[in-house]
Amino acid sequence: MADLFTPLLAEEPAREALADGAMLLRGLALPFASALIEAIHGIAAISPFRHMVTAGGHAMSVATTNCGAAGWVSDRSGYRYDAIDPETRKPWPEMPECFAALAELAAIQAGHAQFRPDACLINRYVPGARLSLHQDRNERDFAQPIVSVSLGLPAIFRFGGIRRNDPVRKFALHHGDVVVWGGPARLRFHGVAELKDGFHDQLGRQRINLTFRRAR
């Protein structure tokens, strides 16, 4: 499926190694951004964005929705994947072909072949929203990488180590950038600093992040 996008790449993306197993692919998603944004609108029309509640009872500043065979869910009982949207009581929207193709292409570009995502968490940030340091641990197979696509306003990506108190590095992410981490970097702590105000010509005063995972 990655071949769907390969012919559209005018040149190889600029690569920045973040750690062993982690790569930042500058602008990889730019040629496909319009298709991705159109698909996001379609997904949100079926399963609207909402502010989920953490296990501690706090509403997340980031609004979320999902697509794919499983969706990431957070509530007072904890964090998990579920095939059913708890608000609509219906299955999450199917993952668009352009989503899966880009995720697979990014994984290949970063050295993680054979990635087939079955879940995409879609996070919507507005100015002031942030995502605290955390590990992605709810998936069954940690051998599969994480692929994260940035759209809209720029953000600061925080990338730490395997332990919460390890040093944290900061990377500026722009519209179209893709971060992939797997292998020895798969369980590194990561997060997003508080989003600064601004305006993007396609998404306005917001940032959308697509996080692709193999959940099951």
Disulfide bonds with the S-S distance in Angstrom:
none
